[in-house]
Amino acid sequence: MNTVEARPYPFPPTPTYSIFSDLDETFYIHNKQERCYSSIQSFEETMHTLALTQGALFGLVTGSSLESVLEKLSIGGYRYAPHFIGCDLGTRLYWVKEDGTLEEDLGFKELLAHFSFDDSLIEQIKRELAHQQIVLTEQTQLGSSPYKKNFYYFKEHDELDKERLMIIRSVAKRHGIHCNINRCNPLAGDPEDAYDVDFIPLHTGKDSIVNYVNQKYRIPYVNSFAFGDSGNDLTMLTAVKHGYLVRNATEESKDAHSKVTPYPYIEGITYILRNQFDL
């Protein structure tokens, strides 16, 4: 059974606010030299207060596997675990219990059971793309998932890349699945000059976690926050009232979303929350 080493934040009797954060290069910094444990402590003190006094829920929403999330929480210097973890690019949702064990949200899991998505479908899409000289390289570092398949598309030149990315989206749509494409971030361990190409079932993704949690606890849109650093966070940021890129976000994402925190990483999240709640 998967468990979290850190203790979770107090669970509000009546959740009133929701706070969603991407993991890699938003909440978790890959470069050890840039990690600031006093910034983590400041966020945790803020979040602990918000959970107790404002009924705030906090969760991570990430493209990484659950195993990868737990490893980063273990080595990242965190004293508290989130209330929930939405992993595999918004296709799995787990709640952290008081004893640190994880419980999959069966209601969310049941929603996915209605979608057509399997390896044979992805292989068919890859074959169709290969016939058009479009090669996708499978990613392995994010872990496997029954509802998410990750690939890299390596850049050649701008006009050709633009055309090919449109074809990838078109083929995926024709087969009834969602395709998320955004520029890779080398700081998060991705290669240079490549795009993330993620295939997931229709009506899933980071925004689906936001919508499900808010509906589950009847949290108003105006009481929801989200933070991210790249293109695959944009649907999550626009699904809430208060959606921010952290200052260290990719230039591609900043071109598409204007609300940016004045500070990078977790420090930027804390700044917004403390200002919003007058802490």
C-alpha positions as CSV (number, residue, x, y, z in Angstrom):
1,M,0.0,0.0,0.0
2,N,1.3,3.5,-0.9
3,T,1.8,5.9,1.9
4,V,3.1,9.4,2.5
5,E,5.8,9.9,5.1
6,A,4.8,13.4,6.0
7,R,1.6,14.0,7.9
8,P,-1.3,15.6,6.0
9,Y,-2.7,19.1,6.7
10,P,-5.8,19.1,8.9
11,F,-8.9,18.2,6.8
12,P,-11.5,21.0,7.0
13,P,-14.9,19.8,8.3
14,T,-16.5,21.9,5.6
15,P,-14.1,22.7,2.7
16,T,-14.7,26.2,1.5
17,Y,-11.5,27.0,-0.6
18,S,-9.5,24.8,-2.9
19,I,-5.8,25.3,-3.8
20,F,-4.3,23.3,-6.7
21,S,-0.6,23.2,-7.6
22,D,1.5,21.6,-10.2
23,L,4.5,19.7,-8.8
24,D,7.6,19.8,-11.0
25,E,9.2,23.3,-11.1
26,T,6.2,24.8,-9.3
27,F,5.9,23.2,-5.9
28,Y,9.0,21.0,-6.2
29,I,12.4,22.3,-7.4
30,H,14.6,19.8,-9.2
31,N,17.8,21.9,-8.7
32,K,18.9,21.2,-5.2
33,Q,21.0,24.4,-5.0
34,E,17.8,26.4,-5.6
35,R,15.7,24.7,-2.9
36,C,14.9,27.0,0.0
37,Y,13.6,25.2,3.0
38,S,12.6,28.4,4.7
39,S,10.3,29.0,1.8
40,I,8.8,25.6,2.1
41,Q,8.3,26.1,5.9
42,S,6.6,29.5,5.2
43,F,4.2,27.9,2.7
44,E,3.4,25.0,5.1
45,E,2.7,27.5,8.0
46,T,0.4,29.4,5.7
47,M,-1.4,26.4,4.4
48,H,-1.8,24.9,7.9
49,T,-3.5,28.2,8.9
50,L,-5.7,28.3,5.9
51,A,-6.9,24.7,6.4
52,L,-7.8,25.4,10.0
53,T,-9.3,28.9,9.7
54,Q,-10.6,29.1,6.1
55,G,-11.5,25.5,5.3
56,A,-8.9,25.3,2.5
57,L,-8.0,22.1,0.7
58,F,-4.6,21.8,-0.9
59,G,-3.6,19.3,-3.6
60,L,-1.0,18.5,-6.2
61,V,-2.0,18.0,-9.8
62,T,0.8,16.6,-11.9
63,G,1.7,14.6,-15.0
64,S,4.0,12.4,-12.9
65,S,3.1,9.0,-11.6
66,L,2.0,8.5,-8.0
67,E,5.4,6.8,-7.2
68,S,7.3,9.8,-8.6
69,V,5.2,12.2,-6.5
70,L,5.8,10.3,-3.3
71,E,9.5,10.1,-4.0
72,K,9.7,13.9,-4.5
73,L,7.6,14.6,-1.4
74,S,10.0,12.4,0.6
75,I,13.3,14.0,-0.6
76,G,12.0,17.6,-1.0
77,G,12.0,18.6,2.7
78,Y,8.3,18.8,3.2
79,R,6.8,18.3,6.7
80,Y,3.2,18.2,5.5
81,A,1.5,16.2,2.8
82,P,-1.3,17.6,0.6
83,H,-4.9,16.6,1.1
84,F,-5.0,15.0,-2.3
85,I,-2.8,14.1,-5.3
86,G,-4.1,14.2,-8.8
87,C,-1.4,12.3,-10.8
88,D,-0.8,10.9,-14.3
89,L,-2.0,14.2,-15.9
90,G,-5.3,14.3,-14.2
91,T,-6.3,10.7,-14.8
92,R,-5.9,9.4,-11.2
93,L,-7.0,11.0,-7.9
94,Y,-5.9,10.0,-4.4
95,W,-6.8,11.3,-1.0
96,V,-4.2,11.3,1.8
97,K,-5.7,9.9,5.0
98,E,-4.6,10.9,8.5
99,D,-2.3,8.0,8.9
100,G,-0.6,8.8,5.6
101,T,-2.2,6.0,3.6
102,L,-3.6,6.9,0.2
103,E,-7.1,6.2,-0.9
104,E,-8.1,6.3,-4.6
105,D,-11.2,8.4,-5.3
106,L,-13.6,5.7,-6.6
107,G,-16.0,8.2,-7.9
108,F,-13.4,9.8,-10.2
109,K,-12.1,6.3,-11.2
110,E,-15.6,5.3,-12.2
111,L,-15.8,8.3,-14.5
112,L,-12.8,7.0,-16.4
113,A,-14.2,3.5,-16.8
114,H,-16.6,4.9,-19.4
115,F,-13.9,6.1,-21.8
116,S,-12.2,4.0,-24.6
117,F,-8.5,4.1,-24.1
118,D,-5.9,1.3,-24.4
119,D,-2.5,0.4,-25.8
120,S,-3.8,-0.8,-29.1
121,L,-5.5,2.5,-29.8
122,I,-2.2,4.4,-29.1
123,E,-0.3,2.0,-31.3
124,Q,-2.7,2.6,-34.1
125,I,-2.3,6.4,-33.7
126,K,1.5,6.0,-33.8
127,R,1.4,3.9,-37.0
128,E,-0.8,6.5,-38.7
129,L,1.6,9.3,-37.7
130,A,4.6,7.2,-38.8
131,H,3.1,7.0,-42.3
132,Q,3.3,10.8,-42.3
133,Q,7.0,10.7,-41.2
134,I,6.0,11.8,-37.7
135,V,8.0,9.9,-35.0
136,L,7.0,9.9,-31.4
137,T,9.5,8.7,-28.8
138,E,8.1,7.0,-25.7
139,Q,8.8,8.6,-22.3
140,T,9.6,6.2,-19.5
141,Q,10.6,8.5,-16.6
142,L,7.0,9.4,-15.7
143,G,5.9,5.8,-15.0
144,S,3.2,3.8,-16.7
145,S,-0.5,4.5,-16.4
146,P,-3.6,2.8,-17.9
147,Y,-5.0,6.2,-18.9
148,K,-2.0,8.2,-19.9
149,K,0.7,7.7,-22.6
150,N,3.6,10.1,-22.8
151,F,5.9,10.7,-25.8
152,Y,8.4,13.2,-27.0
153,Y,8.3,14.9,-30.4
154,F,11.8,16.3,-31.2
155,K,11.9,19.6,-33.1
156,E,13.2,19.9,-36.7
157,H,12.2,23.4,-37.9
158,D,9.4,25.7,-36.9
159,E,7.1,25.5,-39.9
160,L,7.3,21.7,-40.2
161,D,6.9,21.3,-36.5
162,K,3.8,23.5,-36.4
163,E,2.2,21.4,-39.2
164,R,3.1,18.1,-37.6
165,L,1.8,19.1,-34.2
166,M,-1.5,20.0,-35.8
167,I,-1.6,16.6,-37.5
168,I,-0.9,14.8,-34.1
169,R,-3.8,16.7,-32.5
170,S,-6.1,15.9,-35.5
171,V,-5.3,12.2,-35.5
172,A,-5.9,11.9,-31.8
173,K,-9.2,13.8,-32.1
174,R,-10.4,11.5,-34.9
175,H,-9.7,8.5,-32.6
176,G,-11.7,10.1,-29.7
177,I,-8.9,10.9,-27.3
178,H,-7.4,14.1,-26.0
179,C,-3.8,15.1,-26.9
180,N,-1.9,17.6,-24.7
181,I,1.2,19.1,-26.4
182,N,3.6,21.6,-24.8
183,R,7.3,22.6,-25.0
184,C,9.5,20.5,-22.7
185,N,11.1,22.1,-19.7
186,P,14.8,20.9,-19.3
187,L,14.8,22.0,-15.7
188,A,12.2,19.3,-15.0
189,G,14.4,16.7,-16.6
190,D,13.1,16.8,-20.1
191,P,15.4,17.0,-23.2
192,E,16.1,20.2,-25.0
193,D,14.3,21.0,-28.3
194,A,11.4,18.7,-27.8
195,Y,7.7,18.7,-27.1
196,D,5.7,16.7,-24.6
197,V,3.0,14.8,-26.4
198,D,0.5,13.3,-23.9
199,F,-2.5,11.1,-24.9
200,I,-5.3,10.8,-22.3
201,P,-9.0,10.0,-22.4
202,L,-11.4,12.8,-23.5
203,H,-12.7,15.0,-20.6
204,T,-9.7,14.2,-18.4
205,G,-6.7,16.4,-17.6
206,K,-5.6,18.7,-14.9
207,D,-8.8,20.8,-15.2
208,S,-10.9,17.7,-14.7
209,I,-9.3,17.3,-11.2
210,V,-10.1,20.9,-10.4
211,N,-13.7,20.5,-11.5
212,Y,-14.2,17.2,-9.8
213,V,-12.9,18.3,-6.4
214,N,-14.8,21.6,-6.5
215,Q,-18.0,19.8,-7.4
216,K,-17.4,17.1,-4.8
217,Y,-17.2,19.6,-2.0
218,R,-19.4,22.4,-3.6
219,I,-16.5,24.8,-3.5
220,P,-17.4,28.0,-5.5
221,Y,-15.4,28.9,-8.5
222,V,-14.5,32.3,-6.9
223,N,-12.9,30.4,-4.0
224,S,-10.4,28.3,-6.1
225,F,-6.7,28.9,-6.7
226,A,-4.2,27.1,-9.0
227,F,-0.5,27.5,-9.7
228,G,1.7,26.1,-12.5
229,D,4.8,26.7,-14.6
230,S,4.2,25.4,-18.1
231,G,1.8,24.9,-21.0
232,N,0.2,21.7,-19.6
233,D,-1.0,23.8,-16.6
234,L,-3.0,26.3,-18.5
235,T,-6.3,24.4,-18.5
236,M,-6.0,24.1,-14.7
237,L,-5.3,27.8,-14.3
238,T,-8.3,28.8,-16.4
239,A,-10.6,26.4,-14.5
240,V,-10.2,28.6,-11.3
241,K,-10.8,32.2,-10.4
242,H,-7.3,32.7,-9.2
243,G,-4.9,31.0,-11.6
244,Y,-1.2,32.0,-11.6
245,L,1.9,31.0,-13.3
246,V,4.9,31.2,-11.0
247,R,7.6,33.6,-12.0
248,N,10.0,30.9,-13.2
249,A,7.4,29.6,-15.7
250,T,8.3,28.9,-19.3
251,E,8.1,31.8,-21.7
252,E,5.6,29.8,-23.9
253,S,3.2,29.6,-21.0
254,K,3.6,33.3,-20.1
255,D,2.7,34.2,-23.6
256,A,-0.6,32.4,-23.2
257,H,-1.4,33.5,-19.6
258,S,-1.0,36.9,-18.1
259,K,-1.3,36.3,-14.3
260,V,2.2,35.6,-12.9
261,T,3.4,35.6,-9.3
262,P,6.1,38.1,-8.4
263,Y,8.3,35.3,-7.0
264,P,9.3,31.9,-8.3
265,Y,8.3,28.4,-7.2
266,I,6.6,27.9,-3.8
267,E,7.6,31.4,-2.7
268,G,5.3,32.8,-5.4
269,I,2.4,30.5,-4.2
270,T,2.8,31.7,-0.6
271,Y,2.9,35.3,-1.6
272,I,-0.4,35.1,-3.4
273,L,-2.2,33.2,-0.7
274,R,-1.0,35.4,2.1
275,N,-2.0,38.5,0.2
276,Q,-5.4,37.1,-0.7
277,F,-6.2,36.1,2.8
278,D,-4.5,39.0,4.6
279,L,-2.1,36.8,6.5
